[in-house]
Amino acid sequence: MTRNAIDRRRVLTGTGVGIATAIAGCIGGGGGSDEDVHFITDYYNDQWESLWGELESEFEDETDASMNIEEGGMSGTQEGRLARLIQAGDPPDANTSTFDQVADIWETGQLETVNDVVGSIEEVNGEINTDAFLGEGDDIYQIPHGLYVSNFQYRADVYEELGLEEPETFQDVLDNARVIDESDVDTRGYGLAGMPTGKSQDEFLVLLASAGVSGIGLRWKDSEAREELEIHFPEEEVTTVLQYMKDLSEYSPDPTGIGWSESLSQWVQGQYAQCYHLNAWPVGVTALTAEAQDSDPLRGLAEATQVKAYPTWDGIDTDENWLSAPAPDGYHIFSGGDNTADAREWFEWLYADSMERTVQFYEADPGRFLPTYADVLASDAFQNQGIFQAHPHLLEKLQYCQDEIWGNHYGSVDEANISSPESLYMQRQWFYGEMVNNVVTDSMTVDEAYEWGLGRLEEEFANAQEQFG
């Protein structure tokens, strides 16, 4: 892929999240100093904490640099932390997130290009395998780590026991949820995210894309020229998705207690048999927990967790799905940081040393990411990880996400590529998730939530046009 192929028209608009794992560790934070590389990351669980500690010590022994690694928190948390640091004139040197989370920072010239670091990494791990947004023209502003493919996950053991078939439409998922919930099986029918930020927002945007419209409510005025965006938030599709999520909530544990982290821990606990998620993340967390606890029931749960493309609205074919490209997640370097030179050396040291070192980062959080470098997934180092030897099903599902879901359910609608500063700005406005929260808590009717959301969309789009116009 040539660098000039990476432009503003090639960005995912149906998904994009910055998330923390269910089993989070804790580490000190605070602003960086002249000596420290201040690095904020949401790549954090027990395995990550141990790995970061080992690598930090080794890096500091080999260089003159010192690290200050801060746990960033899940989607909706790190953005506030970054904003406060930047406003105080003390930005970190680097962070991890999807690009939309730092779109404002990039657009105002506060990110450094990372072409040299990425080039060194590609020599070891293969070329970047996505054409989603990483920068503009020949400039790259993200050191990519992994891709997020949105999908539907279900428990095959529960389906088999109750004689259920794989769903093809929203209604099929809802019908299965009702059957599961009303059965004697000790699990709920669906795990619906209803917190006002994070997973609820992502699920809403992906469901709208699966219903054949842009999740963020924007489209090109002229799909050929692609020079100007306009609001397109059709009432029928939006209210259908909101009503569907409201209906699913009847078969879910309390939705207001489900976000990204909770959805993982609750899946491991067997609290529900269907959910929206990313890649094979629930499989990976369940597999890790099974090995940590030497638990055969959890090994069975990991094996029973199946992954497929999220079903569509009845009457919408897969080639009408508005998902554009999997969201790349990775590292960004802030031009106002105190020690960006050592930050660059840190990332090059992490990823451009050997395939074996690179693979450690996927082993720390198996199933969460599809590798963004072309040679990693098929490498012996990746496929011979201990977790994959114990759980071949996990590797199989990751490959399925790449080959089948990404290969056949993304990029079907050319005009769905609405990349622009405005669309990046809109993607990180939390009112979409707030609409879901208002509906599932009965704070608003579906119609009221639609009208309120449309008003917020108009307001924020005007702000985006003023800011980026």
N, C-alpha and C positions, 0 to 999 in steps of 0.2 A: 504494500500500500504506500503510495507516495504521500509526502507530507501535505502537499497542496490539496489532497483529497479530503483532508480533515478541515472542514469549514463549518460555518454556522448553520448550514442546512442539514448537518448530519448529527443531530443530537436527539437523544431519547426524550419524548415528551409524555410517554405513558407511565414511566416509572422513574424512580430515582430516590434513593434513601441514604441517610447516613445513620448507621445503627450500631448498637452495642449488643453483646451477647448476653445470654441469660445468666451465665455464671460469672458475674463481674467481679474483678478484683478491686483493689483500692490503692491509689498511689498519690503522693503529694503533688500539688500543682504550684501555681504562682508564676509570675513573670520570669522571663529569661534574663540572663546577665551577659556581660561581655564575654565571659568564659564559657557559659553553658549554651548548648543547643536546646532551645525550648521547643519541644515536640508534643503536640496535642493529638491523641489518637483514640479512636473508638474501636481499634483492633484490640479487644481486651476481654479476656476471661482468665481462668486459672492457668491455662496452657500459655496464653500470650504473656501473662505477667512473668512467668518463669523464663520464657524465651527472651523477652525484652531484657530481663535482668542479666541473663548470660551474655547476650550480644552486647549490651551496654558495657559490661565489664571488659569484654574482649576488645571492643573498639577503643575504649579509653586506654587500654594497655598498649595498643598498637599505634595510637596517634596522640597528639597533644590536646585533643578535644575532650570535653566533658558533656554529659547528656543530662537533661532534665525532662523526663518523660511523664506526661500528665494524661490520665484517663479522661477522655473527652465527653463521655456520656452519649446517650442515644439521640436519635433524630429529634430536633426541637430543643436540645440542650446546648450542644456545642456552638450553634450559631450565636446564641446569646453571650456565651463566654468569649467568642471571637470578637463580637461587636464591642464588648466592654474593654477588651485589651486594646483594640484598634483605637477606640475613642480616647483611651488613656495615653495614646502614643507609645504603647508597648506591645506591638503585635508579636505573636510567636514566630519562631523561625520556620515552622512547618506544621502541617496538620494532615489528617486523613479524612476524606469525605468524597461524596460524589461532586461533580463539578458545579451543579446547580447551587450547592450550598455556599460556594465562594464566588458566584457569578458577579455580584456587586463589586467584590474586591478585585476580581480580574478586570472588569470593565473600567474601573477607576485607576488601573495601572499599578496595583499593589501586589501583583504576583510576578515572580521571576520566571523567565523561560527556562526550560529544563532539557533542551534538545541534546546537550552533551551527555547528561546523565542517562537519558533514555537510550541514546545511541550505544553507550557502553553496555547497558543491560541487554539490549537486543543482540549484541555479539555473543552473549552467553546463553540467552533463553529464547532466541528467535524473535522475529518481528512482531510488533503489536498486531493483534488479530481482530481489531475492531475499527470501524470507521465512524464511531460516535464521536461526540465533541471532546477534544483534548486541547484545542487551541485554534488559532486562526492563521490561515495561510501556511507558511513554513514554521511557524512558532508553536511550540508545545508548552503547555502550562501545567500539565499533570504528569507525574510519574505513575503510570497505571499499575495497579496490583491485580484487580479482579473485576469480573462482570457480574451483574445481577440479572438473572432471567426470572421473570415473574411466572408463577404457575399455580396449579391447584394440587393439593396433597390430600390423600385419604388413606384410611386403614383397610387393607385388603382383607384382613382377618374378619373385621366387622362386616364388610360387604359380603363376604362368603357366608358368614353365619346367618345373615338376614336375607340372602338371595338378591342383593342389589347389583345393578349394572353400573359401569362407568358412566357418569353424566356427560351429556353433550350440550345441554342448555342450562341457563340459570334455573329454570323450573325443575330440571332433573336434580340439581344440587339441593334445591329447597325440598323436593319430595323425599330425597334420601335423608336429609336432615330430620324431617318429621318422623320417618319410619324408625330411624336410629333412636331418636329421642323418646319415642313412645314404646320402644322395645324393652326387654329385660336386660339388654346389654348395659354394662356399667360404664357408660360414657355418654356425653352429650352429642347432639347431632352436628354441631358446627361451632368453631371458635371464631367469633366475629370481633374484630378490633373496633372499639368504640371510644378510645381515648381521643381527645380533640386534636392531637398532632401525631405525626409519625405513621404508624402502620395503617390507621383508619384512612388517612389521606391517600396513601399509596394504593390501598385496596380499591378505594373509590375511583381513582384515576384509571386504574387498570380495568375495572369493570366497565367504565364508560368507553374505553378503547375497545373492549370486547363487545360492546353494544354498537360499535361502528362510528363513533365520533371522537373528536379530540378530548382527552381527559381534562385539560386545563381550560377548555372553553374558548380556544382561539383557532382560527384558520386563516389561510392566505386569502386576501380579497381576490387576487388573480393567481390561480394555482400554477400558471405557466410563468408569469413574471416573478412571483415570489418576492415582492418588494415591500408589501404592506400587509399587516395582520388586521383582522377584525374579530369582534366577539361572535362566537357561535356556540351557544349554550342551549340547545333545543330542549324545550320543556318536557316533551314526551320521553326522550331518552334519559334525561337527568332524573326526572321523577320516578321513572321505572327503576333505575338503579337505587335510588334512595328508598323506595318502597321495598325493593328486594332485600336491601340490607336491614331494613326494619323487620321484615318477615323472618329473616335468618336469625335475628337477635332473640326471637322467641325460643330458639333451640340451642342457645349458647349460654355458657356461664356469663356472668355480668360483663357486658362488653366494655364498660368503662374501666374495667380492670385488665384489659388486654391491649398491650402494645407489642413492639417487636420482642423485647426480652421476655415478657410474660408469655407470649405465644410459644416460645421455645420451651420454657420450663413447664408450661401446662401440657404441651404435647408429650414431653417425657413422662409426665405424671398420668397420661392417658385420659385427660379430662374431656377430650372431644375427638371425633373420628374424621372430621373434614376441616380444611382451612385453606386460605390463600397464603402462599409464602414465596420464598426465593430459592432458586437452585434446589439443592438437596439439603438445605440447612437443618430442618428438623431431623432428618435421617442422621446427619453427622453428629448433632448434639446428643441424640439418643444413643448412637453407637459409642461415643466417648464416655457417656455416663454408664453404659452397660459394662464397658471394660473397667472403668474406675471402681465400680461396685461389684464386679464379677457376677452380673445379674443375667441369667438366662431369659427371664421374662422381658427385660429391656432389649436383649439381643433379638428376641422375637418381634418386639414392637418396631425396632429399626428395620428388620427384614420385611415387615408388613406394610411399612409406609411407602406408598406409591406416589409417583409424580406424573402429571400430565399437563398439557396446555389448559389454561383456564377456559371452561365452557363459555359459549357465546349466548347472547340474547337470541331467542327463537326467531328464525328467519334471517339471521346474520351468518354468512359463510365465513370460514377462516380467512379467506382472501379479502374480506372487508374489515378485518381487525386493524385498528389504528395504532397498535404498538409499532414503534419505529425501529429501535435498536436497544439491546441490553445496555443498562447504565454502567459505565466504567467508574470504579471507585479506586482512589489512590491517594498520592501524596502531592501537596502543593507547598511551594516555598514562597514566603512572604518577603517582598522586597524591603520592607521596613524592619525586618528582624535584626537582632543584634549580631547574629553569628550565622548568616546564611552560607558562608563558605564552608564551614564545617558541616552544616546540614546537607549540602550537596555531597560532600565526601562520605557522610554517613549512609545516604541512600545508595550511592555507587558501591560502597563497601558491602552493603547488605545484599544487593541483587546482582552485581556484576562480577562477583568473585567466582561463583560456581553454581551449577544447576542444583547441586545438593543443598547449598545454603538457601537458595531461592525456595526450594520445596518445603523447607521448614515452616515458612509462613502460611502455607496452605494446610500443612499438617496440624498447626496450632488451632485451626478452626475448620475442620474438614466438612465439606459440603456447602460452606457459606459462599465461596467464590468459585467462578470459573476463571482459570488463569487467563490473563490478558496477553500473554506471550505465546506465540504459535507452537513452540517446541515443548512446552512444559507438560501439558496434559498427557501426551503420548510417551513421555520420557520414562525410562526405567526407574529413575529416582522418584518420580511422582507416583507411578503405579505400584511400586514396591513398598510404599509406606505401610507401616505395621497396621494402621487402622483399616486399610484396604485389604490387607491379607486376612484380617479377622472379619471384615464386612465387605466382601466383593460387591454386594448389592449397592453400596454407597458409590463406588466408582462407576458402576453401571448407570446409576441414576444421573451422575454428573455428566457422563458422556451423552445420555439421552437428552439432558437439558441443552447441550451444545448442538447435537446433531439434529434432533427432531424439533424441539420447541423453538430454539433460536433459528434453526435452519428453515422451518416451515411456517412459523406463526408470527414472525417479525418482518417488517419491511414490505408487507403486502400492499399497502396503500402509499403510493409515492408522495402524495401531498401531505401525508402525516408528518413528514420531516419539516417541522415549522421552527427550526432552530433560529434563534435571534436573541439578543440581550433581553428583549421583552418576555419571550417565552421562558427563558431561564429564571428571570425575576418572578414570573407568575408561578412557576413550579414550586417555589419555596414559600408561597403565601399559605398560611395555615387554615384559611377559612373553609377549604374543601373538607378537611377533617372535622372542622367545627360543625359543618352541615350534618355530617354523619352523627356526631355526638348529640346534636340537638334533636335529631330524629329518634335515635335509640333511647334517649332519656325522656322522650315525650315533652321536651321543652318547646318543640315546634312540631306542627304537622308537616307532612311531606311537602305540601304546597307552600306553606310558610317558609320552610327551609329553602326551597327553590328560589322564592322571591328574594329572601335575604341573601342567599348566595349569589344570585345574579347582580344584586346591588353591590355587593363586595367586589365581584368580578369587574364590574364597570369602574368602580372607584380605584381598584388596584391597577387595572390596565391603564387608566389615565395616568396614574403615578408612574407606571413603567414607561409610558410614552414620553412623559415629561423628563424622567431621569435619563433615558437612553436615546431619546429622539434625535 
